[in-house]
Amino acid sequence: MTTGHGSLQGYAPIVKVVPGNPEAQKYGKLWEHAEYRAFSPGEYFAHRFLLQARPARGATVIDFGCGTGRAGYKLATQAHLKVTLIDFVRNCLDAEVRQLIDDLEQFPDPEMELKFVKADLEKPIPVKAEYGFCADVMEHIPPDKVDIVLNNILLSAQHVFFSIALFEDHCGGLIGEALHLSVHPFEWWEQKFKERDSLIKWSRLESQGVAPYAQFYVTSWQDAHDVVNCAVLNSEEEKIRANVRHNVGQCWMMGGPQEENDSELMILGGGPSLDQYLDEIKKNAADGVKVITLNGAYNWAIGHGIDPGAQIIVDARPFNSRFVEPLHPTCRYLIASQADPSVFENLPADRTFIWHTSAELIEDILKDAYPAGYFVIPGGSTVLLRAIPLLRQFGYRKFILYGCDSCLTEDNKHHAYAQTENDQSMVLPVIVNPGGRIFRCHTWMVSQAQEFIGMIQQLGDVIELDVKGDGLLAHILKTGADAAELEEVK
């Protein structure tokens, strides 16, 4: 993921607005009135942001809803920060601010930047930065858009300073419109951050010498361990137990440890980079390298003329039944006992093997079903993290991983194919050290990355991994990131 500021988009004396947002039209008219420019709350509170954030010289900052741009101007020229101004109309900027932007475009200064990006805060923000500054903005947001705007801001900057007016506006009369549409007490805004599990590093009810403002300095960017610790099973415990109880009573074959071999396997996950390696996967398969598919990668492989040698499923939810349709004539099906019974329903008995996770949740059921003993597969919370130990038990130790990204693309694509179950998942920006690279991840992806490190530490001497692509898992292997370094994800 890039962390650049976007490109300068130029300026014009006429009002240009983001289509579809009537609020943009309102403010395009309002900025034509000199009275509205008389006082800039952002400029007034910029020092408060600097006191709380203490950004290093050259740090990146987004000024959300920048208005006149005077706050960003101050942060760029006095604190020597790299500032991106964002607003949904271009005529908001003061002439002095526009001039500096133009000058810096022609004569770049290595110690500061000031750029403008026209963007609507109600839509995903095309810029990322270390710090965010949002003054005199949230009270202007329509009530039904407050949540999405907060989400967009908190996902775009690692640490954000908010200053929110708690009073009715005084300038709406200039155009006959109300400006402060979301006026709420301090506690109401505080609850909004708590609902997002944001860490409130500092807060204050500012009311001395000025009208009342609620001020917060927060972060919603997660530490990988925090995400792992908060992770929950994607199916209710009783549902999993019911699945296992039913499936172990159906007399499926159960595989066990096999002698070690030097054969190489391709494991196909569903990550978006899968499509990039289609020709390479086909060539390897033609050369005799066996293909192992995980979940929806099974259908992707068949759809591209690739024969899966085995399909692995561990998830307990019913929708996974579509990942074994249609049946493939030479594929073996390695299905966890916790899978929904509908997954097993039409599978061929001579090519289907049941296996069991090491979860304590199902231990009593397995002991009752297999009094002579049984094998369990350790691993993490995803199918990939169980598939590798499972295949290692079958004697394999060399794996090429395709589509095992554990992150999204910049346009939020999470799979190489449609998988609507993940479309509404929360997106977390995650920084991985060394290098400080930023990845956009769903919660389960962060958990998988953290657990992937643990798996390497445990199995690194007995497996060989080649992770294709430029995703989070490949980055971990490439940089040698370890658990201590991932703890620094903030």
C-alpha angles and dihedrals in degrees: 000000000000121000098198125132102243123245131299107258101196131240137255134188092237124080115260119183138189105261117249100025114102089191089067090056090050094054093041086064094040095056089061088072114085090207091068090059095052095095127030113195089191092057089048094051099038090099090056090056091051092050093052101037100034091195118199119248108278095021118148120250134180118208101207112209090002098185109180090007092229093125092053090045089055093047092049099044102035103031095031094231130154102246131189115195115210127192137139095237127049099209091070094085123096115241092246091055093048090050093053091049090052092046093051091049090057097035110028118207113213091211100051143023135192118187136161127222121184106221140144114238089213088069131058107289114239094213134072128196144164093247137030130201118196115172127165093357114097095060087058094056118104109252095246091053100048095094096049093045091050090049092050093049095046091049093050101053130039096218121022133192114206127192110183125185115232097197140073117272126256102200103057089093089072089076101015094252136116112246106183101063099161109048111165137151124265093261092056093057091042089057090052090061093045090053087060094049087243118167106237102209094178137357137178141177100227110204108132113110093348137060112279118287130178109222127192137172107201147158130205096179108117135225109234092236090052090055093048092048091051095046117119133197112271090227130044115264095241090051090054092048091049091051093051093045091054098042098049089056093061098076098239118170114263119211124219140190116312133197115276118261138183097232116129121229131201113218113200117204123181100250120135094252089068092089092056091064101045095116093045092050091050092049093049091048090050088052090056103263108146119238121224116188129201122210112308093006084080092068091041091055095047090046090056095047096258118137113224112219091198138002121211126200128172105157115110099213121110096235089073089078088083088064091073096047123133101028113235117221097227102030124111117214118221104188127177116236090238092063118113112272089240088069091061095040101100102018120129110255093217094056102035124093126187120212135178136228120228093243113142086218091078101029095105092051093051093049090054093046097046109035090166092057139269140213125249130200117224122206145104139302100284136065092249092056091052095039095062095052089042093053090043088058087054089058102263121128107161116079135174110197120208124181091011095128104137089204142071130251119251090265090054097255107160103179138027087239136031114290107163094185088077099042096096098040116130114259118222124193107223127192116208123199139244097056099015094244116172123226128182110226144170114235093258090052092057090048090050092051093051092046090045088063090052091050092052090050090053101038102024093109095051104040136054117213131192109182112195124211135032099278132125097276092049089048091053091054093042096051098034091236112182135194094273091054093049089053086068092066103118 
